[in-house]
């Protein structure tokens, strides 16, 4: 099964989105003094980097593209 350019672009965009969210969560967790926002950032980071967080999102996109 060949991959079309749009599939490759979508996969790269999804991976980039996960990386941007992870970087934002790390930034908030490190530099924001508000405890509630830090807790939300830790939850987001745990979701993204935990078991199945980012890879689950990428797998879902791949399943949608596969049809």
PDB file of N, CA, C and O in Angstrom:
ATOM      1  N   UNK A   1       0.850  -1.176   0.000  1.00  0.00           N
ATOM      2  CA  UNK A   1       0.000   0.000   0.000  1.00  0.00           C
ATOM      3  C   UNK A   1       0.892   1.233   0.000  1.00  0.00           C
ATOM      4  O   UNK A   1       1.665   1.448   0.933  1.00  0.00           O
ATOM      5  N   UNK A   2       0.784   2.027  -1.027  1.00  0.00           N
ATOM      6  CA  UNK A   2       1.585   3.240  -1.114  1.00  0.00           C
ATOM      7  C   UNK A   2       0.970   4.382  -0.331  1.00  0.00           C
ATOM      8  O   UNK A   2      -0.249   4.492  -0.199  1.00  0.00           O
ATOM      9  N   UNK A   3       1.828   5.211   0.174  1.00  0.00           N
ATOM     10  CA  UNK A   3       1.345   6.363   0.931  1.00  0.00           C
ATOM     11  C   UNK A   3       1.331   7.584   0.020  1.00  0.00           C
ATOM     12  O   UNK A   3       2.312   7.891  -0.656  1.00  0.00           O
ATOM     13  N   UNK A   4       0.211   8.257   0.022  1.00  0.00           N
ATOM     14  CA  UNK A   4       0.099   9.476  -0.764  1.00  0.00           C
ATOM     15  C   UNK A   4       0.768  10.618  -0.013  1.00  0.00           C
ATOM     16  O   UNK A   4       0.975  10.520   1.196  1.00  0.00           O
ATOM     17  N   UNK A   5       1.107  11.695  -0.706  1.00  0.00           N
ATOM     18  CA  UNK A   5       1.729  12.834  -0.017  1.00  0.00           C
ATOM     19  C   UNK A   5       0.859  13.401   1.101  1.00  0.00           C
ATOM     20  O   UNK A   5       1.383  13.867   2.113  1.00  0.00           O
ATOM     21  N   UNK A   6      -0.478  13.367   0.930  1.00  0.00           N
ATOM     22  CA  UNK A   6      -1.350  13.906   1.982  1.00  0.00           C
ATOM     23  C   UNK A   6      -1.292  13.068   3.246  1.00  0.00           C
ATOM     24  O   UNK A   6      -1.392  13.603   4.350  1.00  0.00           O
ATOM     25  N   UNK A   7      -1.130  11.759   3.098  1.00  0.00           N
ATOM     26  CA  UNK A   7      -1.012  10.896   4.273  1.00  0.00           C
ATOM     27  C   UNK A   7       0.261  11.218   5.036  1.00  0.00           C
ATOM     28  O   UNK A   7       0.258  11.294   6.265  1.00  0.00           O
ATOM     29  N   UNK A   8       1.341  11.406   4.305  1.00  0.00           N
ATOM     30  CA  UNK A   8       2.619  11.721   4.939  1.00  0.00           C
ATOM     31  C   UNK A   8       2.548  13.074   5.634  1.00  0.00           C
ATOM     32  O   UNK A   8       3.047  13.228   6.748  1.00  0.00           O
ATOM     33  N   UNK A   9       1.931  14.053   4.982  1.00  0.00           N
ATOM     34  CA  UNK A   9       1.784  15.384   5.588  1.00  0.00           C
ATOM     35  C   UNK A   9       0.937  15.304   6.851  1.00  0.00           C
ATOM     36  O   UNK A   9       1.253  15.953   7.848  1.00  0.00           O
ATOM     37  N   UNK A  10      -0.130  14.520   6.821  1.00  0.00           N
ATOM     38  CA  UNK A  10      -1.000  14.377   7.986  1.00  0.00           C
ATOM     39  C   UNK A  10      -0.267  13.717   9.144  1.00  0.00           C
ATOM     40  O   UNK A  10      -0.419  14.137  10.291  1.00  0.00           O
ATOM     41  N   UNK A  11       0.514  12.702   8.864  1.00  0.00           N
ATOM     42  CA  UNK A  11       1.275  12.026   9.914  1.00  0.00           C
ATOM     43  C   UNK A  11       2.292  12.977  10.532  1.00  0.00           C
ATOM     44  O   UNK A  11       2.421  13.037  11.755  1.00  0.00           O
ATOM     45  N   UNK A  12       3.011  13.716   9.702  1.00  0.00           N
ATOM     46  CA  UNK A  12       4.002  14.669  10.214  1.00  0.00           C
ATOM     47  C   UNK A  12       3.327  15.764  11.027  1.00  0.00           C
ATOM     48  O   UNK A  12       3.842  16.163  12.071  1.00  0.00           O
ATOM     49  N   UNK A  13       2.184  16.254  10.563  1.00  0.00           N
ATOM     50  CA  UNK A  13       1.457  17.297  11.297  1.00  0.00           C
ATOM     51  C   UNK A  13       0.965  16.782  12.645  1.00  0.00           C
ATOM     52  O   UNK A  13       0.998  17.513  13.635  1.00  0.00           O
ATOM     53  N   UNK A  14       0.514  15.546  12.693  1.00  0.00           N
ATOM     54  CA  UNK A  14       0.044  14.970  13.954  1.00  0.00           C
ATOM     55  C   UNK A  14       1.185  14.820  14.944  1.00  0.00           C
ATOM     56  O   UNK A  14       1.034  15.142  16.123  1.00  0.00           O
ATOM     57  N   UNK A  15       2.312  14.340  14.479  1.00  0.00           N
ATOM     58  CA  UNK A  15       3.479  14.209  15.356  1.00  0.00           C
ATOM     59  C   UNK A  15       3.928  15.581  15.840  1.00  0.00           C
ATOM     60  O   UNK A  15       4.266  15.742  17.013  1.00  0.00           O
ATOM     61  N   UNK A  16       3.937  16.571  14.953  1.00  0.00           N
ATOM     62  CA  UNK A  16       4.298  17.933  15.350  1.00  0.00           C
ATOM     63  C   UNK A  16       3.342  18.500  16.374  1.00  0.00           C
ATOM     64  O   UNK A  16       3.766  19.181  17.309  1.00  0.00           O
ATOM     65  N   UNK A  17       2.042  18.227  16.212  1.00  0.00           N
ATOM     66  CA  UNK A  17       1.039  18.696  17.169  1.00  0.00           C
ATOM     67  C   UNK A  17       1.283  18.102  18.551  1.00  0.00           C
ATOM     68  O   UNK A  17       1.198  18.810  19.554  1.00  0.00           O
ATOM     69  N   UNK A  18       1.582  16.818  18.610  1.00  0.00           N
ATOM     70  CA  UNK A  18       1.865  16.164  19.890  1.00  0.00           C
ATOM     71  C   UNK A  18       3.118  16.759  20.525  1.00  0.00           C
ATOM     72  O   UNK A  18       3.152  16.975  21.737  1.00  0.00           O
ATOM     73  N   UNK A  19       4.139  17.024  19.728  1.00  0.00           N
ATOM     74  CA  UNK A  19       5.367  17.613  20.263  1.00  0.00           C
ATOM     75  C   UNK A  19       5.139  19.031  20.781  1.00  0.00           C
ATOM     76  O   UNK A  19       5.685  19.405  21.819  1.00  0.00           O
ATOM     77  N   UNK A  20       4.338  19.820  20.069  1.00  0.00           N
ATOM     78  CA  UNK A  20       4.042  21.186  20.518  1.00  0.00           C
ATOM     79  C   UNK A  20       3.262  21.162  21.825  1.00  0.00           C
ATOM     80  O   UNK A  20       3.557  21.936  22.736  1.00  0.00           O
ATOM     81  N   UNK A  21       2.267  20.281  21.928  1.00  0.00           N
ATOM     82  CA  UNK A  21       1.513  20.171  23.177  1.00  0.00           C
ATOM     83  C   UNK A  21       2.404  19.727  24.331  1.00  0.00           C
ATOM     84  O   UNK A  21       2.264  20.221  25.450  1.00  0.00           O
ATOM     85  N   UNK A  22       3.312  18.806  24.066  1.00  0.00           N
ATOM     86  CA  UNK A  22       4.232  18.352  25.112  1.00  0.00           C
ATOM     87  C   UNK A  22       5.148  19.478  25.564  1.00  0.00           C
ATOM     88  O   UNK A  22       5.378  19.653  26.761  1.00  0.00           O
ATOM     89  N   UNK A  23       5.669  20.240  24.617  1.00  0.00           N
ATOM     90  CA  UNK A  23       6.546  21.359  24.973  1.00  0.00           C
ATOM     91  C   UNK A  23       5.792  22.416  25.772  1.00  0.00           C
ATOM     92  O   UNK A  23       6.334  22.977  26.724  1.00  0.00           O
ATOM     93  N   UNK A  24       4.553  22.689  25.395  1.00  0.00           N
ATOM     94  CA  UNK A  24       3.750  23.665  26.140  1.00  0.00           C
ATOM     95  C   UNK A  24       3.466  23.176  27.550  1.00  0.00           C
ATOM     96  O   UNK A  24       3.531  23.956  28.500  1.00  0.00           O
ATOM     97  N   UNK A  25       3.153  21.902  27.695  1.00  0.00           N
ATOM     98  CA  UNK A  25       2.882  21.353  29.023  1.00  0.00           C
ATOM     99  C   UNK A  25       4.124  21.391  29.899  1.00  0.00           C
ATOM    100  O   UNK A  25       4.032  21.691  31.090  1.00  0.00           O
ATOM    101  N   UNK A  26       5.277  21.094  29.329  1.00  0.00           N
ATOM    102  CA  UNK A  26       6.525  21.160  30.097  1.00  0.00           C
ATOM    103  C   UNK A  26       6.808  22.595  30.510  1.00  0.00           C
ATOM    104  O   UNK A  26       7.208  22.844  31.647  1.00  0.00           O
ATOM    105  N   UNK A  27       6.607  23.542  29.599  1.00  0.00           N
ATOM    106  CA  UNK A  27       6.826  24.952  29.928  1.00  0.00           C
ATOM    107  C   UNK A  27       5.927  25.432  31.040  1.00  0.00           C
ATOM    108  O   UNK A  27       6.383  26.121  31.953  1.00  0.00           O
ATOM    109  N   UNK A  28       4.654  25.081  30.981  1.00  0.00           N
ATOM    110  CA  UNK A  28       3.724  25.484  32.043  1.00  0.00           C
ATOM    111  C   UNK A  28       4.099  24.818  33.353  1.00  0.00           C
ATOM    112  O   UNK A  28       4.093  25.462  34.402  1.00  0.00           O
ATOM    113  N   UNK A  29       4.426  23.535  33.304  1.00  0.00           N
ATOM    114  CA  UNK A  29       4.762  22.814  34.529  1.00  0.00           C
ATOM    115  C   UNK A  29       6.011  23.378  35.196  1.00  0.00           C
ATOM    116  O   UNK A  29       6.127  23.344  36.421  1.00  0.00           O
ATOM    117  N   UNK A  30       6.936  23.889  34.411  1.00  0.00           N
ATOM    118  CA  UNK A  30       8.185  24.390  34.988  1.00  0.00           C
ATOM    119  C   UNK A  30       8.106  25.839  35.444  1.00  0.00           C
ATOM    120  O   UNK A  30       8.708  26.196  36.458  1.00  0.00           O
ATOM    121  N   UNK A  31       7.381  26.680  34.722  1.00  0.00           N
ATOM    122  CA  UNK A  31       7.511  28.118  34.945  1.00  0.00           C
ATOM    123  C   UNK A  31       6.279  28.827  35.504  1.00  0.00           C
ATOM    124  O   UNK A  31       6.381  29.990  35.894  1.00  0.00           O
ATOM    125  N   UNK A  32       5.130  28.176  35.556  1.00  0.00           N
ATOM    126  CA  UNK A  32       3.918  28.833  36.047  1.00  0.00           C
ATOM    127  C   UNK A  32       3.779  28.564  37.540  1.00  0.00           C
ATOM    128  O   UNK A  32       3.961  27.435  37.996  1.00  0.00           O
ATOM    129  N   UNK A  33       3.456  29.606  38.292  1.00  0.00           N
ATOM    130  CA  UNK A  33       3.357  29.483  39.744  1.00  0.00           C
ATOM    131  C   UNK A  33       1.980  29.018  40.216  1.00  0.00           C
ATOM    132  O   UNK A  33       1.848  28.554  41.348  1.00  0.00           O
ATOM    133  N   UNK A  34       0.944  29.134  39.363  1.00  0.00           N
ATOM    134  CA  UNK A  34      -0.413  28.747  39.743  1.00  0.00           C
ATOM    135  C   UNK A  34      -0.513  27.224  39.846  1.00  0.00           C
ATOM    136  O   UNK A  34      -0.231  26.512  38.883  1.00  0.00           O
ATOM    137  N   UNK A  35      -0.913  26.734  41.007  1.00  0.00           N
ATOM    138  CA  UNK A  35      -0.937  25.290  41.250  1.00  0.00           C
ATOM    139  C   UNK A  35      -1.955  24.568  40.364  1.00  0.00           C
ATOM    140  O   UNK A  35      -1.693  23.456  39.905  1.00  0.00           O
ATOM    141  N   UNK A  36      -3.112  25.190  40.118  1.00  0.00           N
ATOM    142  CA  UNK A  36      -4.128  24.541  39.285  1.00  0.00           C
ATOM    143  C   UNK A  36      -3.651  24.376  37.844  1.00  0.00           C
ATOM    144  O   UNK A  36      -3.855  23.330  37.227  1.00  0.00           O
ATOM    145  N   UNK A  37      -3.023  25.404  37.324  1.00  0.00           N
ATOM    146  CA  UNK A  37      -2.516  25.313  35.943  1.00  0.00           C
ATOM    147  C   UNK A  37      -1.377  24.306  35.846  1.00  0.00           C
ATOM    148  O   UNK A  37      -1.267  23.578  34.859  1.00  0.00           O
ATOM    149  N   UNK A  38      -0.542  24.267  36.859  1.00  0.00           N
ATOM    150  CA  UNK A  38       0.545  23.284  36.847  1.00  0.00           C
ATOM    151  C   UNK A  38      -0.004  21.870  36.891  1.00  0.00           C
ATOM    152  O   UNK A  38       0.503  20.980  36.208  1.00  0.00           O
ATOM    153  N   UNK A  39      -1.045  21.662  37.696  1.00  0.00           N
ATOM    154  CA  UNK A  39      -1.642  20.334  37.779  1.00  0.00           C
ATOM    155  C   UNK A  39      -2.264  19.930  36.442  1.00  0.00           C
ATOM    156  O   UNK A  39      -2.141  18.780  36.022  1.00  0.00           O
ATOM    157  N   UNK A  40      -2.926  20.869  35.778  1.00  0.00           N
ATOM    158  CA  UNK A  40      -3.483  20.581  34.451  1.00  0.00           C
ATOM    159  C   UNK A  40      -2.382  20.266  33.443  1.00  0.00           C
ATOM    160  O   UNK A  40      -2.540  19.386  32.597  1.00  0.00           O
ATOM    161  N   UNK A  41      -1.271  20.988  33.537  1.00  0.00           N
ATOM    162  CA  UNK A  41      -0.149  20.731  32.626  1.00  0.00           C
ATOM    163  C   UNK A  41       0.444  19.352  32.864  1.00  0.00           C
ATOM    164  O   UNK A  41       0.795  18.654  31.913  1.00  0.00           O
ATOM    165  N   UNK A  42       0.559  18.952  34.131  1.00  0.00           N
ATOM    166  CA  UNK A  42       1.066  17.610  34.427  1.00  0.00           C
ATOM    167  C   UNK A  42       0.119  16.536  33.889  1.00  0.00           C
ATOM    168  O   UNK A  42       0.570  15.509  33.382  1.00  0.00           O
ATOM    169  N   UNK A  43      -1.182  16.769  33.999  1.00  0.00           N
ATOM    170  CA  UNK A  43      -2.152  15.804  33.462  1.00  0.00           C
ATOM    171  C   UNK A  43      -2.027  15.685  31.947  1.00  0.00           C
ATOM    172  O   UNK A  43      -2.054  14.583  31.399  1.00  0.00           O
ATOM    173  N   UNK A  44      -1.891  16.826  31.276  1.00  0.00           N
ATOM    174  CA  UNK A  44      -1.738  16.808  29.822  1.00  0.00           C
ATOM    175  C   UNK A  44      -0.453  16.095  29.422  1.00  0.00           C
ATOM    176  O   UNK A  44      -0.443  15.298  28.484  1.00  0.00           O
ATOM    177  N   UNK A  45       0.617  16.382  30.131  1.00  0.00           N
ATOM    178  CA  UNK A  45       1.895  15.734  29.828  1.00  0.00           C
ATOM    179  C   UNK A  45       1.809  14.232  30.068  1.00  0.00           C
ATOM    180  O   UNK A  45       2.332  13.443  29.281  1.00  0.00           O
ATOM    181  N   UNK A  46       1.153  13.841  31.149  1.00  0.00           N
ATOM    182  CA  UNK A  46       0.992  12.417  31.438  1.00  0.00           C
ATOM    183  C   UNK A  46       0.168  11.738  30.348  1.00  0.00           C
ATOM    184  O   UNK A  46       0.464  10.611  29.951  1.00  0.00           O
ATOM    185  N   UNK A  47      -0.866  12.425  29.867  1.00  0.00           N
ATOM    186  CA  UNK A  47      -1.686  11.872  28.795  1.00  0.00           C
ATOM    187  C   UNK A  47      -0.883  11.714  27.510  1.00  0.00           C
ATOM    188  O   UNK A  47      -0.986  10.697  26.824  1.00  0.00           O
ATOM    189  N   UNK A  48      -0.084  12.723  27.190  1.00  0.00           N
ATOM    190  CA  UNK A  48       0.664  12.694  25.931  1.00  0.00           C
ATOM    191  C   UNK A  48       1.821  11.711  25.952  1.00  0.00           C
ATOM    192  O   UNK A  48       2.073  11.019  24.965  1.00  0.00           O
ATOM    193  N   UNK A  49       2.519  11.649  27.071  1.00  0.00           N
ATOM    194  CA  UNK A  49       3.726  10.837  27.122  1.00  0.00           C
ATOM    195  C   UNK A  49       3.522   9.492  27.801  1.00  0.00           C
ATOM    196  O   UNK A  49       4.404   8.635  27.771  1.00  0.00           O
ATOM    197  N   UNK A  50       2.353   9.308  28.415  1.00  0.00           N
ATOM    198  CA  UNK A  50       2.060   8.052  29.093  1.00  0.00           C
ATOM    199  C   UNK A  50       1.794   6.940  28.098  1.00  0.00           C
ATOM    200  O   UNK A  50       2.009   7.079  26.894  1.00  0.00           O
ATOM    201  N   UNK A  51       1.324   5.847  28.635  1.00  0.00           N
ATOM    202  CA  UNK A  51       1.073   4.686  27.785  1.00  0.00           C
ATOM    203  C   UNK A  51      -0.072   4.968  26.839  1.00  0.00           C
ATOM    204  O   UNK A  51      -1.218   5.129  27.258  1.00  0.00           O
ATOM    205  N   UNK A  52       0.245   5.027  25.576  1.00  0.00           N
ATOM    206  CA  UNK A  52      -0.770   5.180  24.550  1.00  0.00           C
ATOM    207  C   UNK A  52      -1.230   6.601  24.288  1.00  0.00           C
ATOM    208  O   UNK A  52      -2.137   6.794  23.478  1.00  0.00           O
ATOM    209  N   UNK A  53      -0.655   7.599  24.925  1.00  0.00           N
ATOM    210  CA  UNK A  53      -1.102   8.975  24.717  1.00  0.00           C
ATOM    211  C   UNK A  53      -0.833   9.463  23.310  1.00  0.00           C
ATOM    212  O   UNK A  53      -1.750   9.549  22.493  1.00  0.00           O
ATOM    213  N   UNK A  54       0.419   9.783  23.021  1.00  0.00           N
ATOM    214  CA  UNK A  54       0.767  10.268  21.688  1.00  0.00           C
ATOM    215  C   UNK A  54       0.684   9.183  20.637  1.00  0.00           C
ATOM    216  O   UNK A  54       0.238   9.430  19.516  1.00  0.00           O
ATOM    217  N   UNK A  55       1.113   7.978  20.993  1.00  0.00           N
ATOM    218  CA  UNK A  55       1.070   6.898  20.008  1.00  0.00           C
ATOM    219  C   UNK A  55      -0.364   6.504  19.685  1.00  0.00           C
ATOM    220  O   UNK A  55      -0.657   6.102  18.559  1.00  0.00           O
ATOM    221  N   UNK A  56      -1.266   6.616  20.667  1.00  0.00           N
ATOM    222  CA  UNK A  56      -2.678   6.326  20.403  1.00  0.00           C
ATOM    223  C   UNK A  56      -3.284   7.329  19.444  1.00  0.00           C
ATOM    224  O   UNK A  56      -4.080   6.969  18.577  1.00  0.00           O
ATOM    225  N   UNK A  57      -2.904   8.598  19.600  1.00  0.00           N
ATOM    226  CA  UNK A  57      -3.397   9.635  18.694  1.00  0.00           C
ATOM    227  C   UNK A  57      -2.901   9.388  17.276  1.00  0.00           C
ATOM    228  O   UNK A  57      -3.667   9.496  16.318  1.00  0.00           O
ATOM    229  N   UNK A  58      -1.633   9.061  17.142  1.00  0.00           N
ATOM    230  CA  UNK A  58      -1.062   8.792  15.822  1.00  0.00           C
ATOM    231  C   UNK A  58      -1.690   7.536  15.216  1.00  0.00           C
ATOM    232  O   UNK A  58      -1.965   7.496  14.016  1.00  0.00           O
ATOM    233  N   UNK A  59      -1.915   6.513  16.040  1.00  0.00           N
ATOM    234  CA  UNK A  59      -2.543   5.287  15.541  1.00  0.00           C
ATOM    235  C   UNK A  59      -3.965   5.554  15.057  1.00  0.00           C
ATOM    236  O   UNK A  59      -4.401   4.982  14.058  1.00  0.00           O
ATOM    237  N   UNK A  60      -4.684   6.418  15.758  1.00  0.00           N
ATOM    238  CA  UNK A  60      -6.044   6.763  15.333  1.00  0.00           C
ATOM    239  C   UNK A  60      -6.034   7.465  13.982  1.00  0.00           C
ATOM    240  O   UNK A  60      -6.872   7.183  13.125  1.00  0.00           O
ATOM    241  N   UNK A  61      -5.094   8.373  13.793  1.00  0.00           N
ATOM    242  CA  UNK A  61      -4.990   9.067  12.507  1.00  0.00           C
ATOM    243  C   UNK A  61      -4.643   8.077  11.400  1.00  0.00           C
ATOM    244  O   UNK A  61      -5.196   8.157  10.303  1.00  0.00           O
ATOM    245  N   UNK A  62      -3.742   7.156  11.675  1.00  0.00           N
ATOM    246  CA  UNK A  62      -3.371   6.167  10.666  1.00  0.00           C
ATOM    247  C   UNK A  62      -4.551   5.266  10.308  1.00  0.00           C
ATOM    248  O   UNK A  62      -4.723   4.904   9.144  1.00  0.00           O
ATOM    249  N   UNK A  63      -5.363   4.904  11.302  1.00  0.00           N
ATOM    250  CA  UNK A  63      -6.540   4.084  11.016  1.00  0.00           C
ATOM    251  C   UNK A  63      -7.545   4.839  10.159  1.00  0.00           C
ATOM    252  O   UNK A  63      -8.148   4.271   9.249  1.00  0.00           O
ATOM    253  N   UNK A  64      -7.720   6.124  10.456  1.00  0.00           N
ATOM    254  CA  UNK A  64      -8.639   6.920   9.648  1.00  0.00           C
ATOM    255  C   UNK A  64      -8.154   7.037   8.205  1.00  0.00           C
ATOM    256  O   UNK A  64      -8.948   6.995   7.266  1.00  0.00           O
ATOM    257  N   UNK A  65      -6.844   7.183   8.044  1.00  0.00           N
ATOM    258  CA  UNK A  65      -6.299   7.318   6.697  1.00  0.00           C
ATOM    259  C   UNK A  65      -6.350   6.006   5.927  1.00  0.00           C
ATOM    260  O   UNK A  65      -6.499   5.998   4.705  1.00  0.00           O
ATOM    261  N   UNK A  66      -6.227   4.895   6.651  1.00  0.00           N
ATOM    262  CA  UNK A  66      -6.245   3.594   5.986  1.00  0.00           C
ATOM    263  C   UNK A  66      -7.638   3.257   5.459  1.00  0.00           C
ATOM    264  O   UNK A  66      -7.788   2.466   4.528  1.00  0.00           O
ATOM    265  N   UNK A  67      -8.648   3.866   6.066  1.00  0.00           N
ATOM    266  CA  UNK A  67     -10.001   3.715   5.546  1.00  0.00           C
ATOM    267  C   UNK A  67     -10.715   2.606   6.196  1.00  0.00           C
ATOM    268  O   UNK A  67     -11.873   2.342   5.872  1.00  0.00           O
TER     269      UNK A  67
END
